[in-house]
Amino acid sequence: MKTIGRLVGSLTVARKLALIYMLDLTAVLFVSGILIREKYIAIDFAKKELVGSHYIAQVAGALAAVASAQMSRTQESAQGKAAV
């Protein structure tokens, strides 16, 4: 630890300021990378939601047709039993 202190102490003011700038820039780039990665995760999730919504829309139409056909068969069966 004393070695780092001596090394920093021997630097000129301009180099100390450059070191501070580089350390701050490193932190900013690290945090920016994390935020950018988080946004890409959110974008990928939104794309998956859109694919799922289109899939559900297709399946809902088919499911409604099947339910309608089944309902009409049930009604026809009930009418046939009532006629007997």
C-alpha positions, -999 to +999 in steps of 0.1 A: +000+000+000+029+023+008+043+016-027+011+028-044+012+059-022+048+067-031+041+061-068+011+084-068+029+109-047+057+111-072+034+119-101+030+154-114-004+172-109-012+167-146-006+130-143-026+127-111-055+145-128-052+121-158-052+091-135-083+104-118-100+110-152-091+075-164-104+059-132-137+079-135-139+070-172-135+033-164-163+034-138-186+053-163-178+028-191-185-002-167-218+012-156-228+021-192-220-014-203-243-028-176-271-005-186-267-012-223-268-050-216-299-045-195-316-026-223-308-054-248-323-079-224-355-058-222-356-055-260-352-093-265-379-099-240-402-075-258-395-093-291-404-126-274-436-110-261-446-099-296-440-134-310-461-148-282-489-124-288-490-133-325-490-170-315-519-165-290-539-145-317-536-175-341-544-201-315-573-180-301-590-180-335-586-218-339-597-224-303-628-202-309-637-223-340-633-255-321-654-243-292-681-231-316-682-264-334-683-283-301-711-260-289-732-266-320-727-303-317-738-302-280-769-282-290-778-306-318-774-335-295-797-318-269-823-311-295-821-347-308-827-360-273-856-336-267-873-347-299-872-384-288 
